Amino acid sequence: MTTAGPLVTADVAAAWARLLGHDVTPTTIRSWAQRGHIGRHGRDGRRTLYSLAEIQAHITDTIKATTPVAEDRKACNTSPQ
């Protein structure tokens, strides 16, 4: 996991992701960290900090994993002959 980029709280990370059009909540961010998809990178008082770069990478990887490949799209868009 990379730690490049700013470190932010789950609230800030979720707000950033929503600005980019992704349906992400602070609970989602914490869940990703608990499951090991992203890392925890310290604390600011009682709040855990997360890397925006890791969150962006995870969102990108998730989109790639859930987007059908071109062949699947062709199969879905065939019209009866």
C-alpha positions in Angstrom: 0.0 0.0 0.0 1.2 3.5 -0.8 1.2 6.3 1.7 1.7 9.0 -0.9 -0.7 11.9 -0.9 -2.5 13.7 1.9 -3.7 11.9 5.0 -7.3 12.7 6.0 -10.0 11.5 8.3 -12.8 9.2 7.1 -15.2 12.1 6.9 -13.0 14.1 4.6 -12.1 11.1 2.5 -15.8 10.2 2.0 -16.7 13.8 1.1 -13.8 13.9 -1.4 -15.1 10.6 -3.0 -18.6 11.9 -3.2 -17.4 15.0 -4.9 -16.0 12.7 -7.6 -19.3 11.0 -7.9 -18.7 7.8 -5.8 -21.2 6.6 -3.2 -18.8 6.4 -0.3 -19.5 7.1 3.4 -17.1 7.4 6.3 -18.4 4.0 7.4 -17.3 2.6 4.1 -13.8 4.0 4.5 -13.5 2.5 7.9 -14.8 -0.8 6.6 -12.2 -0.9 3.8 -9.5 -0.3 6.4 -10.8 -3.1 8.6 -10.9 -5.5 5.7 -7.3 -4.5 4.7 -8.2 -2.8 1.4 -6.6 0.5 2.6 -4.3 1.2 5.5 -4.5 3.3 8.6 -1.8 5.9 8.8 -1.8 7.4 12.2 -4.2 9.5 14.2 -5.2 13.1 14.6 -6.4 13.1 18.2 -9.0 10.4 18.3 -9.5 10.3 14.5 -7.8 7.7 12.3 -6.0 9.1 9.2 -6.2 7.5 5.7 -4.3 8.1 2.5 -6.3 9.7 -0.3 -4.0 8.0 -2.8 -4.9 4.5 -1.4 -8.6 5.4 -1.4 -8.5 6.5 -5.0 -6.6 3.4 -6.0 -9.1 1.2 -4.2 -12.0 2.9 -5.9 -10.3 2.6 -9.3 -9.6 -1.1 -8.7 -13.1 -1.7 -7.6 -14.6 0.0 -10.6 -12.3 -2.1 -12.9 -13.3 -5.3 -11.1 -17.0 -4.6 -11.4 -17.0 -3.2 -15.0 -17.7 -5.9 -17.6 -15.0 -6.4 -20.2 -15.7 -5.4 -23.8 -16.6 -9.0 -24.9 -19.2 -9.2 -22.2 -20.7 -5.9 -23.3 -21.0 -7.2 -26.9 -22.8 -10.3 -25.7 -25.2 -8.2 -23.7 -25.9 -5.9 -26.6 -26.6 -8.4 -29.3 -30.0 -8.0 -31.0 -32.1 -11.0 -32.3 -31.5 -11.8 -35.9 
